[in-house]
């Protein structure tokens, strides 16, 4: 059987199509749109332009799906639609114009499903997972492959960008404002745990892996160190032209959000005493898939 998973995020909208046979899951193909829905939120509501953007993307994905035999398609949203005041109206209009019934996951369920997706492919018994999305951040401490503690932060890379940055690249003052927001909010959370290794998912952490591979000639983009992260971060906040150009080359769609996202991750790595980061190939979409295969 084939399953379609549509992930409506604050920054991107992704379609993954999986083949599921004899308890074996394979990704057939994926399609990504950099929709940036959180940029269309005004006065707590997704604007008509944002709704049309969402509908257009979903209809384009519907056209792609029509050429594949699909047993079931699941469309879900996280902070992109969770944070808006007109979600009911948006869901009704989307269903009317696309046929998709979108499920909105609260932040705790998002964290739990992301964790299930990670554990599906990685062998770690104890540790910390971090998911930095466009509109929120989820942190999980796990023991014996079970969730021990969930800590949520209501901001992500794109929401922090929209909140504090006026241009494209954050200024020194804007970076300081972002850092203060993170300290003020995450500083109130129960983050009194440590791990030398962090397992990361989400666009920001994948982008850091891609940048690290290019900048430091690493073997792959799935493993990097806190030293790699610190070096890149210091260069970006100083406006180092070579690193900015590298970011434009490697991850151009995230040139505006990479610094806010890195600021979140740098704070967390320092707090947890992390030395090594593993970028998971699987995460929330796979967790949603596993839930719906039962």
Secondary structure as GFF3:
##gff-version 3
##sequence-region A 1 294
A	DSSP	beta_strand	2	8	.	.	.	ID=ss1
A	DSSP	beta_strand	13	21	.	.	.	ID=ss2
A	DSSP	beta_strand	24	33	.	.	.	ID=ss3
A	DSSP	three_ten_helix	37	40	.	.	.	ID=ss4
A	DSSP	beta_strand	41	42	.	.	.	ID=ss5
A	DSSP	beta_strand	45	46	.	.	.	ID=ss6
A	DSSP	alpha_helix	48	65	.	.	.	ID=ss7
A	DSSP	beta_strand	72	77	.	.	.	ID=ss8
A	DSSP	alpha_helix	79	82	.	.	.	ID=ss9
A	DSSP	alpha_helix	87	98	.	.	.	ID=ss10
A	DSSP	beta_strand	102	104	.	.	.	ID=ss11
A	DSSP	alpha_helix	107	121	.	.	.	ID=ss12
A	DSSP	beta_strand	127	132	.	.	.	ID=ss13
A	DSSP	beta_strand	137	143	.	.	.	ID=ss14
A	DSSP	beta_strand	146	153	.	.	.	ID=ss15
A	DSSP	alpha_helix	157	164	.	.	.	ID=ss16
A	DSSP	alpha_helix	172	186	.	.	.	ID=ss17
A	DSSP	beta_strand	197	201	.	.	.	ID=ss18
A	DSSP	alpha_helix	203	216	.	.	.	ID=ss19
A	DSSP	beta_strand	223	225	.	.	.	ID=ss20
A	DSSP	alpha_helix	226	237	.	.	.	ID=ss21
A	DSSP	alpha_helix	241	250	.	.	.	ID=ss22
A	DSSP	three_ten_helix	252	254	.	.	.	ID=ss23
A	DSSP	alpha_helix	258	272	.	.	.	ID=ss24
A	DSSP	beta_strand	276	279	.	.	.	ID=ss25
A	DSSP	alpha_helix	284	293	.	.	.	ID=ss26
###
